[in-house]
Amino acid sequence: MAKITEVAPDLFRITTFVQPFNIQFSQFLVRDDQPILFHTGPRALFQEVKSAVASLIDPQTLRWIGFSHFESDECATVPEWQQLAPHSDVVCSLVGKMVSVDDCLALRPAKGMVDGEVLDTGRYRFRFLATPHVPHCWDAGLLFEETERTLLCSDLFHQDGDVEPITESDVIDRCRKTLVDYQQGPLANYLPYCSLTEATLHQLAELRPKRLATMHGSVYVGDGNKALHDLAIVWREVFASQPA
């Protein structure tokens, strides 16, 4: 059963722990004039996520379905949500709209956003951040909620385990352990390290988020600027220092 935690006013973390893989999958629902769901979760979790959303809003009123990049846990159930919510539209990067979403995912044309564009849902304003290959995929992007300063950061700050919903403790050591562990198995090179990586993480840090809402792991509440700079160091050490 999915667990629901309000991590900011009317911003809810909906989380399912999948024990065989030792991983949490979180979706974030913003209850506003135009409700938005960020991440849909994979198909296997659809009924749990739908029930959780229905406990917070009428699912038919969902207006926006957002995600970072084209991947199962990000957007697999977009068609199901669009059938359930007849006025809902996908919001994603313009690249995602052009190369994937409109052709093979969404039932209706997506709202493709460019870097710095703002989505106003009523009380909240979401700034779209184009982040190619961060966390991964050409079409990647993130949303920064400007009122409460929450960064919906997808796979950034991934922490394995059934961890607490919210923490004010440093999560960097957890992140490092997860990435190092992944490097030892079939999920090696989970995150690409390229010429854009460090600059993108530093640009995100300049937003000075107060909350880092990751898909996998605890929402971190604290100095987001420092956490993102620290994450850049971890990624460089884990991925850029590998032997050729």
Order of alpha helices (4+ residues) and beta strands (2+ residues): beta-beta-beta-beta-alpha-beta-alpha-alpha-beta-beta-beta-beta-beta-beta-beta-alpha-alpha-beta-beta-alpha
